Amino acid sequence: MKDFWAEELQNQRRGKLKKLAVFIGILVILVILLILMIIYIYNLNFRRWCDENVLRKELLQEDTRTIELDGDENVQIYAYDKYICVFKNKSLEFYNRVGSQVSTIDLDINKAVFVSNGKYMAICEENGQKFYLISGREKIFENEVEGNITQINVNRNGYVSIVLSNASYKSIVDVYDRSGKSIFKTNLVSSIVADVSISQDSKYLAIAEIDISGIIIQSSIQIISIELAQTTPNESMLYKYEAPTDKLILNIEYQEKGKLLCMYNDSIETLQNNTSTKIIDLKENNIAFATIELDNKIAILKEISTGEYTSDTYASIINPETLKERQYITEDVAKSVLTVGNKIAINFGTELHIISANGFLIKKYISETEINDIVMTDNLVGVVYRDKIQIINL
């Protein structure tokens, strides 16, 4: 009897030791994984090695789906939401992520200008009078205006702004809600519009304008309350920020919390409550590309020489709120860059690197021939050639 209890006690001890060993083993594995994750995030060389050899993020052209094109036809390609769109002969064709045509919409325009934001896409005729709002694969509304449309924008709620030119004014800005109703219009007598942005909550309209009536350049930004514009138009302009003389405004983009990112010829700044704060100086010689058209981020690409005929590309993604920066480095020179939502596509000719706003590689696409163009959404990428489109699912 005594031997039985002794053996039972010994078995219990063995069981506890096994559980402790398993717990320690799991803890060690978790610590190792955590260390590897930290190294992956902060060590660029280790991250590149993991992307290529462990995570297998490289994708060959032959492994992607194809949309065939007639190389002799006059077509326009655009990516929106979950679709690749092909516009030809006044018809907009929608293709899904496996390359199948799923819908068609007729548009009474010849050459289209496309913009999109989330679930909405706005289309207008280049320097024409007609424009459309589309959601999913359905036409929400179509409209026609007097004058020529020089610019069109849409926000995430489907509010559309168009910029018009006519004989009487330098520019006219007209805003429509998602039902197609015109809710605000303003005329600019002596200024041209550089860019327009509607806030994410559809409460504010920002108009970046350039006054060229004098001998010096004067850039300014109007901030307008869309609600007051519908009730008391005379009180709708909340303020007008005047930039320093000879500072040229290029484009603007509303971020979260009503903060406006402003890109000038020499800097990127934030504007809020009539106060401008410089974030980035663009006068550095090695800056090859800069954009504020990411979701709540700024992207800067620099070319750093590594030899007589070689350079590396440094992609820096900066949070304008915290000024924290993430980097992605490649040993090549970018030929073109596209940013949409939280994604950045860098075209190196026969390689396409798609990275996240955190600076991580999502996919590396290897092309058999030179890439003509790129179209992209947060869901997919279309690599455009003369006679086909290759689809990369993200």
N, C-alpha and C positions, 0 to 999 in steps of 0.2 A: 504493500500500500504506500509505503514511504517512497519507493522508487517511482511509483506512478505519479505522485504529486511533484516530485523533483523533475521528472521528465516533462510534465505539463508546464511547469514554471520555466524550464529551459526552452520549450517550444514558444511560449509567449515572448520570452526575451528575443528569440530568433526572429519572430514575427515583427516585433517592434524595431529591431535592427534593420530588417528588410525594408519596412516602411520609411525608416529614417534615411536609409541608403537611397531609396527611390526619390524621396523628397529632396535630398541633397543633390541627386543627379539631375532632377528637373530644375532645381534652383541654379545649378551650374550651367545647364543648357540655356536657361533664360538670361543669365548674366552674360554668357558668350554671345547670344543673339543680340542683346542690348548693346554690347560693346561693338559688335559688327555693324549694327544699325547706326550707331553714332559715328563710327569710322566712315561708313558709306555716305552719311550726310555731309561730313566735314572734310573728308580726304578725297580730292577730285580724282587722283590717279587710281585709288582703290575703287572708287565708284565706276570709273570708266572700265576697269578690268572686270568688275562684277557684271556690268551691263552687257559686255561682249561675251564673257565666258561662262557666267553662271545663270543670269536671268534671260539670256538669249533674246535680246531686244532687236536683233538685226532681222530685217525682212527683205527678201529678194522680190524683184518685180514679178517673177514667174509664180510667186505664191499669192498674188493679189487678184481680185476680181476685176473684170474689164468692161467698160462701156465703149462700144465701137462708134466711131465718128466717120462721117464722110469728109475726108481731108479737103475736098474741093468746095464744101459748103461754107457759107458765112454763118458761124455759130458763136454764141457767147456762153461761157460756162460760169456757174456760180454754185457755191455750197451754202445750204441753209438748213438749220435744225438737224434733221436726220436724213437729208436728201442731197443728192447732186442734181442741179438743175441745168438743163440744156435748152437755150432759147434760139430758135431758128424759124424763119418764115412766119413770124407773128404767133408762134406757139411755144409755150413753156412746158417742157417735159420734166417730170419728176422721176428720179431713179433712187431705189433704196440701197442699202449697204451691201447687197449682193449683186448689184448691177442690173436689177430688173426694173423696167418702166412700170410705174404704179399709177400715174395720173398725168393729165394734160390740161392746161388752162390756156385759152386763147386771149392774147393781148393785142390791142389795136395800136401797136407801136412798131417802129422799125429797128432802131438801135436803143437798147435798154441800159439804164443805170440801176444797179442793185445795191440795196443796203439791208441789213437785218440786225435784229437784236432779240435773242431768246426765241420765242415762238412766233415772232412777226417778221415779215419781209415786206419792204416797200420798194416799188419799182416805178420809174418814170421814163419818159422818152427823153433822150439826150437833147437838151435845148428845145424841148417840145412843150406841149400843154397838158398832156394826159399823165396821170399817175394812179397807182393801185396799191392797196394794202392786202396782203395775203397772210393767212394763218393756217398752219397745217398744209393741206393741199386745196384749200378753199379760198376763193376771192371774197374778201370782206366787203370792200367797196371799190369803186373806181370814180374818178373825178376829172374834171377838165377846168383849166384856169386860163385867164387872159395873161399874156406875156410869155416869156420863155423860162422854163425851169433850169436853173443853173446848179442847184444843189438840193438833195433830199436826205432826210434823216428820220429815224424811228427809235423810240425808246422801248423798254421792256413791257410797257403797258399798252403798246400799240398806238401811242400818240405820234403823229407824223408832222414834221416841219418841212416846209419847202421854201427855197429862196428863188425869187423871180427877178427878172430884169425887164424893164420896158422903157419907153421913150421919156416918161415923166420923171422916173426916179432911178438912182443908181442901183438900189436893191429894195425888194419887198420881201418881208418874212411873214409867212402865213402858217398857222398851227391848226391842225385838225385832230379831233378826238378819234377813238377807234371805230366810231359809227360813221365817220366821214363828214362830220359837222365842223365847219370852220369856227373856231372859238377865239381866235386872236389874229390880228393883222397889224403890222407896223411898216411904215414907209421911211426909208433912209434917203435923204435928198443928196447929201454930198459924200457919203461913205459907201464902200463896198463891203460885203459880208465875207469874212474869211472862213467862219465856221459857225455852226449853231448846235446847241446841246440842250436836251430836255432832261431834267433831273429824274432819277429812278422812281421817285414817288409821284411824278407828273405835276409837281407843285410849281416848279420854276423853269423859266426859259432863259438861257444865256445866249447872247448874240455877241460874237467877236467881230468887230468892224475896224476898217482902216480908212481914215480920212486922207484922201489924196488931193484935196482941193487947194492946199497951200504948198509951200516950197519944202516943207519937212513932212516926214511920215508921222502920223499920230494914230496909235492903236488904242482902242478902248473896248470895254466889255460891259454891256448892259445886262443887269439881272432883273427879270420881270416876273411878277407874280401872275401865274396863269389864272388863278381864281379872281383876283382883282381886275384882270384884263377883261373878264366877262361881265363884271358888275359895275366897276368904276374905272374905266380905261385910263382916265387922266391920272389916277393914283397908282397905276400898276407897276411903274418902274421903281424898284426898291432902291437901286443906286446904280451909278455908272462909274466904273473904275477907269481912270486914265493912266495908261502905261507911260513910262519915261519916253521922251522924244526920241525918234528914230529906232525904237524897239518894235520890231515887226511881229505881230501875232500871226501864228500859222494855223493852229487848231486848238480846240477846247474839248473837254470830256468830263461830264459829271461823274463823280464817284459816290460812294456811300456817305450818309450823313450830310448831304448837301454841299460837299466840298468839290470845288471845281479845279481840275487840273488844266493848266494853260501852258502851251508850248510856244515859245518865241524863237526867233532866229538865233538867239544866244543863250537861252536858258529854259528850264522847265520850272514852273512856279505853281503854288496853290493859291486860290482866291476864295476867301470866305469872309463875310461881313465887311466887305470893302477893304480888306487887308490882304496884301499879296506877300507871300513868303517864298523865297528862292529855295528850290530843292536841289537842282543840278545845274552846273555850268556847262554849256555845250560848246565852249570855245576851244576845247582841247583838240589838238590836231588829229588824233587817232580815232575819233568817233566816226564810225561809218554809217550808223543807223540809230535813230532814237524814235520812240513812240510812246504815247500815253493811252493807246487804244487797247489796253488790257483791262480786265476787271480789277480795279483798285490796285493796279501795279503800273510801274514804269519800266520799260525795257530799253537798255542801251547796249549796242554792239560796238566793240572796239577792235581794231586790227593792230596787233602788236608784232613788230618785225622780229623774226628769229634768225634771219640770215639775209644774204644779198637778194635772194629771189623767193624767200619763204616768209610766211606770217601765220600767226595763230589768231583765231577769233575768240574774243572774250565776251560772252553774253552775260550781262548783269541785270538781274530783276530786282527792282527796288520798291519797297513798301513806302509810299509817300507819307504815311501816318507815323511810322516808327523809324523810318530811314534804314531799316534792316535790309541787307543785301544778300542775294544768293547768286552764285556764278555757275556757268557752264562753259567749258573751254574745249575747243577743237583745234586740231593742227591743220587748218585749211582756211581759205578766204571765202566768205559768203558772197554769193552772186545776187541773192534777193532774200527778203525776210517778209513773213506774213504773221500778224498777231490777231487772234480772235479769242474772246472770252478769257480762258485761263491757259491758252495754248500758244506756243511760238513755233513756227516752222521756218527752218533755216535751210535754204537751198544752196548746195555747194556744187551744182552742175549735174553730177551723176549720183550724188548722195543727198538725201533729205533727212535732216535731224528734226524730230518733233519733240519739244521739251515742254515741261509744265512750268507754271509760274513759280514753282519752288526750285527750279533749276535742275530737275531730274529729267533724264532721258526717258521718253515714253516709247518711241519707236525710231529706229534708224532704217531708212529705206534705201536699198541699193538699186539703181536704175541701169538698164542695159545701154541706154543712150541719153543724150543731154535732155534735161527736163525743160519743157517750154514754159510752164506756168504751174501755180499751185492754187487750189481753192480749199477752204477749211471751215469746219465748225468745231464745237466742243466734242462732237460725236464721231466725226470722220474727216478724212482728207482725200481730195481728188488730185492726183498727179496728172497734169494735162500734157498730152503730146499732140502732134498734128492730126493723127487719125484715131486716137483713143484716149480714154481716161482710166487710170488705174486707181482702185479704191482701197484706202487704208482705213480699217476700223480701229477706233481708239478705245 
